[in-house]
């Protein structure tokens, strides 16, 4: 259930954020956003733990800020896998989208958290 909820929230966020930054972050359709959300969820499940462990020393040195770069890399990798209907103008835009998605996802999770 949590997987489906995360995919749905990410799909909505992809569409919404691309509406705010149409020149820098392009999502062709809601279907592409859904595909990208599924790809991102699978990448976060399979690839992210490996990258997080390998980057642990630099993550400790930067007090966790390197996690933003990892999130941006996951989004860039998602864009490569999904293809032309989902793209970023730059790596910095991918990092900005990752930050926005993290903040909004955290707010949504806190709102729906059971007391």
Buried (B, 14 or more C-beta within 10 A) or exposed (E): EEEEEBBEBBBBBBBBBBEEBEEBBBBBEEEBBBBBBBBBBBBBEEBBEEBEEEBEEEBEEEEEEBBBBBBBBBBBBBBEBBEEBBBBEEEEBBBBBBEBBBEBBEEBEEEEEEE
